[in-house]
Amino acid sequence: MLPPRRAVNGAATPSLLFGLRIAMSVVTVALAGAAAIMAVASARLARKVVTPAPRLPDTRIVSLDTAAQTISLTKNPDTALPGRYGLFTTGTSGYVKLGSILAEDDASVTRKLLTHVAPTARLDADAAFSGWYYERPEELHLAYTPELVGSAVGPCPAWLFPAGEGDVWVIQVHGRGTTRSECLRAVPVFHALGVTSLVVSYRNDGEAPRSKTGTYGLGSTEWRDVDAAVSFARRRGAKRVILMGWSMGGAIVLQVSLNSAHRDLIAGIVLDSPVIDWRVVLSYQAKQMHVPTAVTDIALEALQHEWASPVTGAGTGIPLDRLDVVARAAELRHPILILHSDDDGFVPSDASHDLVSARPDLVQLEVFEVARHTKLWNYDQERWSTAIRGWLSAHMLSVESGSSTESNPAE
C-alpha cells in the first residue's frame, strides 16, 4: 500500500482540493435549497394575503340542547367573550344567534341560543364564531331598500336605510373575508340620530363583481368602489357623508378620504378595529403563524412589485407605502374616531395608537380591552354606541330631530 499523499511546502494535494470542491458544492446546493424553500413560502404567504378565502371553522359544537335552547362550543378567546354573537353552521341551519354564557370550563363554553333551533335540527360539529349578530337587513326592523352602486367593475349591491332629512349619510364598509352583513350592527345607532346608512359591497367580496384578477388590493383598488358610493350619496341628496370602516374596511375608507374627488363632502370617519398600516398587521399575523421573519419580509416586498404579480396573484404591485396612513398622517383632513381593542388578536392596535400620536388634533381613540377583533359592539354595545353618539355630537354630525337613544331590534 502506498502512503497517503501529503502537502508539500503547505500546498494542497489534489485529493484535498477535490474534497473542498465537494464540500462547497454541498453547501451551495443546501443554500440554494433553503433559498428556494423561502421563496416558495414567501410566495404562498403573499398569495394568501390577497386571495379571498371562504370562512373557515374556528370552533366545534360540543353539544346542542334543543329543549333548553342552549349550545356548547369548544372554548377559545372568542367563544368565551361576554355578549351577543353569531355562529356560522352547516346542516339544518346556516347561522344562529348566541346569547350570554351560562356555563364554562377549561374546554367548553355553554351559551343561550337566541335563534330557535327545532328538536329535529341537525348541526354539524364544525362552526365559525362571528361578531355579525345580524345576518339580514330585515332583522333590524327598519325601512330599507336594496340598491346598486355603479363602479368601474360593475354594479355593487348595497342596502339603503333612510333616516332624518336625508342630508347626513354614513357609508358602511365591511372587512376582509366577510360581507356587508358585518356592518348591520351599526345601522341602529346612526338611524336613531337621523343619519341615513348606506351599507355597501366592493369588488371581490363575493357580492360585488369580480375584478380581472379576483384578488384584494388591500384598499388600493377597493376604495374606488366606495368612492362611487360617495358619489351615489351625493346624487341622492347627501350634504355630509361619514365613512365607517371595519378592519380592512378601515384601510379602504382611509384611502377614500385621502384620494376621493368628493373629499369636500366627507365630514368624518369612524373606524372599528381598523387596518392603518398593513406592514404592522401582516407581520403580526405571520408571527402568530410562526412564519420566519425573512419569509415575511420577502412576501411584503413581493406584494409591492408588479413583476411578482404572476406569483402573488395580485395582478399589480400593492403600494404599501401609500396604504401606511401613519406615514401619511399629515395629509389627513377629516376628524376620525377609532374604536379598537388592545387585545384585538388579529389587527394589533399599535398603528391606531400611532395615528393618535401623529394627529391628536384630528384623531380620537376609544380603547377597549378583552373585546377582540371587530367584536366591540358585541362585547359592550352601550359603551360602543355611546362613544359614537358622543363623537357625532361633538362634530355636529347627528341630526337634532333624531332620537338620542339607540333602538334595540326585537329578536
C-alpha positions, 0 to 999 in steps of 0.5 A: 500500500502506498502512503497517503499523499501529503502537502508539500511546502503547505500546498494542497494535494489534489485529493484535498482540493477535490474534497473542498470542491465537494464540500462547497458544492454541498453547501451551495446546493443546501443554500440554494435549497433553503433559498428556494424553500423561502421563496416558495413560502414567501410566495404562498404567504403573499398569495394568501394575503390577497386571495379571498378565502371562504370562512373557515371553522374556528370552533366545534359544537360540543353539544346542542340542547334543543329543549333548553335552547342552549349550545356548547362550543369548544372554548377559545378567546372568542367563544368565551367573550361576554355578549351577543354573537353569531355562529356560522353552521352547516346542516339544518341551519346556516347561522344562529344567534348566541346569547350570554354564557351560562356555563364554562370550563377549561374546554367548553363554553355553554351559551343561550341560543337566541335563534330557535333551533327545532328538536329535529335540527341537525348541526354539524360539529364544525362552526365559525364564531362571528361578531355579525349578530345580524345576518339580514337587513330585515332583522333590524326592523327598519325601512330599507331598500336594496340598491346598486352602486355603479363602479368601474367593475360593475354594479355593487349591491348595497342596502339603503336605510333612510333616516332624518332629512336625508342630508347626513349619510354614513357609508358602511364598509365591511372587512376582509373575508366577510360581507356587508352583513358585518356592518348591520350592527351599526345601522341602529345607532346612526338611524336613531340620530337621523343619519341615513346608512348606506351599507355597501359591497366592493369588488371581490367580496363575493357580492360585488363583481369580480375584478380581472384578477379576483384578488384584494388590493388591500384598499388600493383598488377597493376604495374606488368602489366606495368612492362611487358610493360617495358619489351615489350619496351625493346624487341622492341628496347627501350634504355630509357623508361619514365613512365607517370602516371595519378592519380592512374596511378601515384601510379602504375608507382611509384611502377614500378620504385621502384620494376621493374627488368628493373629499369636500363632502366627507365630514368624518370617519369612524373606524372599528378595529381598523387596518392603518398600516398593513406592514404592522398587521401582516407581520403580526399575523405571520408571527402568530403563524410562526412564519420566519421573519425573512419569509415575511419580509420577502412576501411584503416586498413581493406584494409591492412589485408588479413583476411578482404579480404572476406569483402573488396573484395580485395582478399589480404591485400593492403600494404599501407605502401609500396604504401606511396612513401613519406615514401619511398622517399629515395629509389627513383632513377629516376628524376620525374616531377609532374604536379598537381593542388592545387585545384585538388578536388579529389587527394589533392596535399599535398603528391606531395608537400611532395615528393618535400620536401623529394627529391628536388634533384630528384623531380620537381613540376609544380603547377597549380591552378583552373585546377582540377583533371587530367584536366591540359592539358585541362585547359592550354595545352601550359603551360602543354606541355611546362613544359614537353618539358622543363623537357625532355630537361633538362634530355636529354630525347627528341630526337634532330631530333624531332620537338620542337613544339607540333602538334595540331590534326585537329578536 
